[in-house]
Amino acid sequence: MSSSGINVEENLNRLDEFHISAHLHLKSARVLTPHGTLVDLFTSDEADPSMEIMRQMLEPYLRRARFYYASLIKHFEYDSPFISALVERWHPETHTFHLLWGKCTVTLEDVAMQLGLPIDGELVSSTLRSWSKFHQKDIWQWCEELLGEVLDGHVGTTKFNIKLKWLRSRLQQMPLDSPKDAIIQYARCYILYLLGGILLPDKANNTVHIRYLPLLANYNAISTYSWGSAILCWLYRAMCLATDYNMEGMAGCHTLLMSWIYYRLPFWAPEVTSPYNFPLATRWAGKKGKNDYAEQRLLRHRLRLDNLKVDEFMWMSYMDAHIMSRVLGGFLGAPHGDFYTAVMPLILFWWIEIVNIDRVMRQFGGKQGLPNPPLNIDSFHGQSARNDDGWCPIRLQTWFEVWAN
């Protein structure tokens, strides 16, 4: 399978040359640029109940698309120094954090529990830019059809991003007497806002790429995609890129990563008195991160991670009875449960990452044995998608078959 870029790799240190941990003598205090936070769309106001009415109007359609639980996650500020310290321990070769006593990672179980999104189903993939070729439609004309409006000056151009500010403004002006077809258009706007603002953000975190729009065209099919695996793929890729000592920012779902940190290392979490709710990331709504004196905090975090004891890490963090009582049954058993412990490729359009569960068996109550050599996907990481005009499921057919099996 090496002709497809798939082969096992025995050298687990081959990327050390560019890893930030090997350059701390030059960049001793690299703190990744703080990530933006999602602004709540429908802030309740007793004097103006219209926002709550809009939320209620969209709820059935968000449930139908399986994005309702993700829409419940309100923003909280991220601890950039801690994320930076953790990324210093991320190994792109295995997609695991390396601590003194072993390895751990963010898994599909974490995605399902923290964000409440489906991890089973069809892969989030199609084409990155050749919409007229494969869909016989200009992407911006399609945008007007699917969202009810198009951004000024975008039709016929090669602009491929929608500003989150534009989506937010459009949603907050939704007429309360909107017919069903129009509400579906607004629901697509909301899903794009979630994708670009919190679930699949880029480093700038102020736009969403238009590549997701064709996947929202058939509204009944939105729920059939594995949005959860796409989010984990993007987070893995973002952390792999952020290990490069030249990088100053990081894309990916910081909400997932920070909430994972708080549940796995509860002594680091903010103090909260509210009961557990699903999805679990809602627990930290409105909490403030401590990014003052970022460089000093980074150094303290490094020292704390270096002295972290194995019993301080919550290997089975979701087994608490109070948490289990809040998790929906569908996220505990098949098909979700079957995915949690499988080694598999994570695919988002043409990006590929591997979730190496066999290296973190203690997170599932298993005894950690000798893992298999991980797959080497460096050849894919070295490719640029900037000018790609292909159909990703065909280009990555071998990987799609692995996912399907």
C-alpha positions as CSV (number, residue, x, y, z in Angstrom):
1,M,0.0,0.0,0.0
2,S,3.0,2.3,0.0
3,S,2.1,3.5,-3.5
4,S,-0.9,5.2,-1.9
5,G,1.2,6.8,0.8
6,I,0.3,4.2,3.5
7,N,3.1,2.4,5.2
8,V,4.2,1.6,8.8
9,E,6.9,3.7,10.4
10,E,9.4,2.5,12.9
11,N,11.2,5.8,13.4
12,L,9.1,7.7,15.9
13,N,11.6,10.6,16.2
14,R,11.9,11.5,12.5
15,L,10.2,14.9,12.9
16,D,12.2,16.1,15.9
17,E,14.3,18.4,13.8
18,F,11.4,20.9,13.5
19,H,9.6,20.1,16.7
20,I,9.2,23.1,19.1
21,S,10.5,21.0,22.0
22,A,13.9,20.8,20.2
23,H,14.1,24.6,19.8
24,L,13.2,25.8,23.3
25,H,16.8,27.2,23.7
26,L,15.8,29.7,20.9
27,K,12.1,30.1,21.6
28,S,11.9,29.4,25.3
29,A,8.6,31.2,25.7
30,R,6.6,30.6,22.6
31,V,2.9,31.1,23.5
32,L,0.6,30.3,20.7
33,T,-1.6,33.2,19.6
34,P,-4.8,33.3,21.7
35,H,-7.7,31.8,19.7
36,G,-10.9,33.8,19.2
37,T,-14.1,32.7,21.0
38,L,-17.6,32.2,19.5
39,V,-20.0,34.9,20.3
40,D,-23.4,33.7,21.4
41,L,-25.9,34.5,18.6
42,F,-29.1,34.8,20.6
43,T,-28.4,36.6,23.8
44,S,-31.5,36.5,25.9
45,D,-33.1,39.8,26.9
46,E,-36.3,40.0,28.9
47,A,-37.1,43.3,27.3
48,D,-36.7,41.8,23.8
49,P,-37.8,38.1,23.6
50,S,-37.2,37.9,19.9
51,M,-33.8,36.3,20.2
52,E,-35.2,33.4,22.3
53,I,-38.0,33.0,19.8
54,M,-35.4,32.7,17.0
55,R,-33.5,30.1,18.9
56,Q,-36.7,28.1,19.4
57,M,-37.6,28.4,15.7
58,L,-34.2,26.9,14.7
59,E,-34.1,24.1,17.3
60,P,-36.1,21.4,15.4
61,Y,-33.9,22.0,12.3
62,L,-30.6,21.8,14.3
63,R,-31.8,18.6,15.9
64,R,-32.6,17.2,12.5
65,A,-29.1,17.9,11.3
66,R,-27.6,16.6,14.6
67,F,-26.0,20.0,15.4
68,Y,-28.4,20.9,18.3
69,Y,-26.1,19.8,21.1
70,A,-23.1,21.6,19.6
71,S,-25.3,24.8,19.4
72,L,-25.6,24.6,23.2
73,I,-21.9,25.1,23.8
74,K,-21.4,28.7,24.8
75,H,-17.9,30.3,24.6
76,F,-15.4,30.2,27.3
77,E,-11.9,31.6,27.1
78,Y,-8.9,29.4,26.4
79,D,-5.7,29.1,28.4
80,S,-3.3,29.6,25.5
81,P,-0.2,29.1,27.7
82,F,-1.4,25.7,28.8
83,I,-2.4,24.7,25.2
84,S,1.1,25.8,24.2
85,A,2.8,23.7,26.9
86,L,0.7,20.6,25.9
87,V,1.5,21.0,22.2
88,E,5.2,20.8,23.2
89,R,4.4,17.3,24.2
90,W,2.4,16.3,21.1
91,H,4.1,13.8,18.8
92,P,2.8,14.1,15.2
93,E,4.2,10.6,14.4
94,T,1.7,8.9,16.8
95,H,-0.9,11.6,17.5
96,T,-0.4,11.3,21.2
97,F,0.8,13.5,24.1
98,H,4.0,12.2,25.6
99,L,4.2,12.6,29.4
100,L,6.8,11.1,31.7
101,W,4.6,8.1,32.7
102,G,3.0,7.4,29.3
103,K,0.8,8.6,26.4
104,C,-2.7,10.0,26.2
105,T,-4.7,11.7,23.4
106,V,-8.0,13.2,22.4
107,T,-10.3,10.4,21.0
108,L,-13.6,10.1,19.2
109,E,-15.1,9.3,22.6
110,D,-14.0,12.7,23.8
111,V,-15.5,14.3,20.7
112,A,-18.9,12.6,21.2
113,M,-19.0,13.3,24.9
114,Q,-17.7,16.9,24.8
115,L,-19.5,18.2,21.7
116,G,-22.4,15.8,21.2
117,L,-21.7,15.3,17.5
118,P,-22.0,12.1,15.5
119,I,-18.8,10.2,14.8
120,D,-20.2,7.5,12.6
121,G,-21.5,7.9,9.1
122,E,-20.2,9.3,5.8
123,L,-16.9,11.2,5.7
124,V,-16.9,15.0,5.4
125,S,-15.3,15.3,2.0
126,S,-16.0,16.2,-1.6
127,T,-14.0,18.8,-3.6
128,L,-12.1,21.8,-2.2
129,R,-12.8,24.2,-5.1
130,S,-14.1,22.6,-8.3
131,W,-17.8,23.0,-7.5
132,S,-18.8,23.9,-11.1
133,K,-16.9,20.8,-12.4
134,F,-18.5,18.3,-10.0
135,H,-21.8,20.0,-9.0
136,Q,-22.4,22.0,-12.2
137,K,-23.1,25.1,-10.1
138,D,-21.2,28.2,-9.3
139,I,-20.5,28.1,-5.6
140,W,-21.7,31.7,-4.9
141,Q,-24.9,31.3,-6.9
142,W,-25.4,28.1,-4.9
143,C,-24.7,30.1,-1.7
144,E,-27.6,32.4,-2.5
145,E,-29.9,29.4,-3.1
146,L,-28.9,27.6,0.1
147,L,-28.5,30.5,2.5
148,G,-31.0,32.9,1.0
149,E,-28.5,35.6,0.4
150,V,-25.0,36.0,-1.0
151,L,-22.2,38.3,0.2
152,D,-21.7,41.5,-1.9
153,G,-19.0,41.2,-4.5
154,H,-18.5,37.4,-4.2
155,V,-20.4,36.1,-7.3
156,G,-18.0,35.1,-10.0
157,T,-14.9,35.5,-7.9
158,T,-12.4,33.2,-6.4
159,K,-13.1,34.2,-2.8
160,F,-13.9,31.1,-0.8
161,N,-14.6,32.4,2.7
162,I,-17.7,33.7,4.4
163,K,-17.2,36.1,7.3
164,L,-18.7,34.8,10.6
165,K,-19.7,38.4,11.3
166,W,-21.9,38.3,8.2
167,L,-23.5,35.0,9.2
168,R,-24.1,36.3,12.8
169,S,-25.8,39.5,11.5
170,R,-28.0,37.6,9.0
171,L,-29.1,35.2,11.8
172,Q,-29.9,37.9,14.2
173,Q,-32.1,39.6,11.6
174,M,-34.2,36.5,10.9
175,P,-37.9,37.5,10.5
176,L,-40.1,35.8,13.1
177,D,-42.6,35.0,10.4
178,S,-40.1,33.2,8.2
179,P,-41.6,30.2,6.3
180,K,-40.2,26.7,6.6
181,D,-37.9,27.0,3.5
182,A,-36.4,30.2,4.8
183,I,-35.8,28.7,8.3
184,I,-33.9,25.9,6.7
185,Q,-31.7,28.5,5.0
186,Y,-31.1,30.2,8.4
187,A,-30.3,26.8,10.0
188,R,-27.6,26.3,7.3
189,C,-26.2,29.7,8.3
190,Y,-26.1,28.6,11.9
191,I,-24.3,25.4,11.1
192,L,-21.7,27.2,9.0
193,Y,-21.3,29.7,11.9
194,L,-20.7,26.7,14.3
195,L,-18.2,25.1,11.9
196,G,-16.2,28.2,11.3
197,G,-16.4,29.7,14.8
198,I,-15.9,26.7,17.1
199,L,-15.8,23.3,15.5
200,L,-13.5,23.5,12.5
201,P,-11.9,27.0,12.8
202,D,-8.8,28.2,11.0
203,K,-6.1,30.2,12.9
204,A,-7.8,33.5,12.2
205,N,-11.1,32.2,13.5
206,N,-13.2,34.9,11.8
207,T,-14.4,33.2,8.6
208,V,-15.7,29.8,7.4
209,H,-14.6,28.1,4.1
210,I,-17.3,27.7,1.5
211,R,-16.2,24.1,1.0
212,Y,-18.7,22.9,3.6
213,L,-21.8,24.5,1.9
214,P,-22.4,21.7,-0.7
215,L,-22.6,19.2,2.2
216,L,-25.5,21.2,3.6
217,A,-27.4,21.3,0.3
218,N,-29.6,18.2,1.0
219,Y,-30.7,19.1,4.5
220,N,-31.9,15.6,5.3
221,A,-28.3,14.3,4.5
222,I,-26.5,16.6,6.9
223,S,-27.0,14.2,9.8
224,T,-25.5,11.3,7.9
225,Y,-22.0,12.8,8.0
226,S,-19.3,12.0,10.6
227,W,-18.8,15.6,11.7
228,G,-17.1,14.4,14.9
229,S,-14.3,12.5,13.1
230,A,-13.8,15.5,10.9
231,I,-13.4,17.8,13.9
232,L,-10.9,15.4,15.5
233,C,-8.9,15.2,12.2
234,W,-8.7,18.9,12.0
235,L,-7.6,19.2,15.7
236,Y,-4.9,16.6,15.2
237,R,-3.7,18.3,12.0
238,A,-3.7,21.7,13.8
239,M,-1.6,20.4,16.7
240,C,0.8,18.6,14.3
241,L,1.4,21.9,12.5
242,A,1.7,23.8,15.8
243,T,4.6,21.6,16.9
244,D,6.7,23.4,14.2
245,Y,8.8,26.0,16.0
246,N,8.1,28.5,13.2
247,M,4.3,28.5,14.0
248,E,2.8,31.2,16.2
249,G,-0.9,30.2,16.0
250,M,-3.0,27.1,15.9
251,A,-6.3,26.2,14.2
252,G,-8.6,23.4,15.4
253,C,-11.4,23.1,18.0
254,H,-9.8,24.7,21.1
255,T,-13.1,24.2,22.9
256,L,-12.7,20.4,22.6
257,L,-9.1,20.5,23.7
258,M,-9.6,22.8,26.7
259,S,-12.7,20.8,27.9
260,W,-10.7,17.6,27.4
261,I,-7.9,19.1,29.6
262,Y,-10.4,20.0,32.3
263,Y,-12.0,16.6,32.5
264,R,-8.8,14.6,32.3
265,L,-6.9,17.0,34.7
266,P,-9.8,18.2,37.0
267,F,-7.4,20.1,39.4
268,W,-6.7,22.5,36.5
269,A,-10.4,23.1,35.8
270,P,-12.3,26.3,36.8
271,E,-14.5,25.9,39.8
272,V,-18.1,25.3,38.8
273,T,-21.2,24.5,40.9
274,S,-23.6,23.8,38.0
275,P,-24.7,20.1,37.4
276,Y,-23.3,18.2,34.5
277,N,-25.1,18.6,31.2
278,F,-24.8,17.1,27.8
279,P,-22.6,17.8,25.9
280,L,-20.0,18.0,28.6
281,A,-18.2,21.1,27.2
282,T,-21.2,23.2,28.2
283,R,-19.9,23.0,31.8
284,W,-17.4,25.7,31.3
285,A,-19.7,28.4,29.7
286,G,-18.6,31.9,30.4
287,K,-15.4,30.9,32.3
288,K,-12.5,33.1,32.0
289,G,-9.0,31.9,30.9
290,K,-6.0,33.3,32.7
291,N,-3.8,34.6,29.9
292,D,-2.2,37.4,31.9
293,Y,1.6,37.1,32.1
294,A,1.4,34.4,29.5
295,E,5.1,33.6,29.4
296,Q,5.3,33.0,33.1
297,R,2.2,30.8,33.0
298,L,3.7,28.8,30.2
299,L,6.8,28.1,32.3
300,R,4.6,27.1,35.3
301,H,2.5,24.8,33.1
302,R,5.6,23.1,31.8
303,L,6.9,22.4,35.3
304,R,3.5,21.1,36.4
305,L,3.3,18.8,33.4
306,D,6.8,17.5,34.0
307,N,5.8,16.6,37.5
308,L,2.4,15.3,36.8
309,K,1.7,12.0,38.5
310,V,0.0,9.1,36.7
311,D,-2.9,9.0,39.2
312,E,-3.6,12.7,38.6
313,F,-4.7,11.9,35.1
314,M,-8.3,10.8,34.8
315,W,-8.0,7.8,32.5
316,M,-11.7,7.0,32.7
317,S,-13.1,10.5,33.1
318,Y,-16.6,9.7,31.9
319,M,-17.4,6.8,34.2
320,D,-18.6,9.1,37.0
321,A,-22.2,8.2,37.7
322,H,-23.3,11.9,37.5
323,I,-21.8,12.2,34.0
324,M,-23.2,8.8,32.9
325,S,-26.7,9.8,33.9
326,R,-26.5,12.9,31.6
327,V,-25.0,11.2,28.5
328,L,-27.5,10.2,25.8
329,G,-27.8,6.4,25.4
330,G,-26.9,6.6,21.7
331,F,-23.4,7.9,22.7
332,L,-22.7,5.0,25.0
333,G,-23.3,2.0,22.9
334,A,-23.3,1.0,19.2
335,P,-22.5,2.4,16.8
336,H,-20.6,5.1,18.7
337,G,-19.1,2.7,21.3
338,D,-17.7,0.4,18.5
339,F,-15.8,3.4,17.1
340,Y,-14.2,4.5,20.3
341,T,-11.6,1.7,20.5
342,A,-10.7,1.3,16.9
343,V,-7.5,2.4,15.1
344,M,-8.7,4.2,12.1
345,P,-8.1,7.1,9.6
346,L,-9.7,10.4,10.3
347,I,-10.5,12.2,7.1
348,L,-11.6,15.8,6.3
349,F,-11.8,16.5,2.6
350,W,-8.2,15.5,1.6
351,W,-6.6,15.8,5.1
352,I,-5.8,12.5,6.8
353,E,-4.8,11.8,10.4
354,I,-4.8,8.5,12.3
355,V,-6.3,7.9,15.7
356,N,-3.9,5.4,17.4
357,I,-6.1,4.0,20.1
358,D,-3.7,1.1,20.6
359,R,-1.3,3.5,22.3
360,V,-3.7,4.9,24.9
361,M,-5.6,1.7,26.0
362,R,-5.7,2.9,29.6
363,Q,-8.2,5.6,28.5
364,F,-10.6,2.7,27.9
365,G,-9.8,0.6,31.0
366,G,-7.4,-1.6,29.1
367,K,-3.9,-2.7,29.9
368,Q,-1.4,-0.9,27.8
369,G,0.6,-3.4,25.8
370,L,3.2,-3.0,23.0
371,P,1.5,-1.0,20.2
372,N,1.9,-1.7,16.5
373,P,4.1,0.7,14.5
374,P,2.0,3.7,13.4
375,L,1.2,4.4,9.8
376,N,3.4,7.0,8.1
377,I,1.3,9.7,6.3
378,D,4.1,12.2,5.8
379,S,3.5,12.2,2.1
380,F,0.0,13.6,2.5
381,H,1.1,16.2,5.0
382,G,3.6,17.5,2.5
383,Q,1.0,18.2,-0.2
384,S,-0.7,21.5,-0.6
385,A,-4.4,21.8,-1.2
386,R,-4.2,25.3,-2.4
387,N,-4.7,24.5,-6.1
388,D,-6.4,21.1,-5.8
389,D,-9.3,20.6,-8.2
390,G,-9.9,16.9,-7.7
391,W,-12.7,14.8,-6.0
392,C,-11.2,13.8,-2.6
393,P,-13.1,10.5,-2.2
394,I,-11.5,9.3,-5.5
395,R,-8.1,10.5,-4.7
396,L,-8.2,8.9,-1.2
397,Q,-10.2,5.8,-2.2
398,T,-7.9,3.4,-0.3
399,W,-8.4,5.4,2.9
400,F,-12.2,5.6,2.4
401,E,-12.3,1.9,2.1
402,V,-10.4,1.5,5.4
403,W,-13.0,3.8,7.1
404,A,-15.9,1.9,5.5
405,N,-14.5,-1.4,6.8
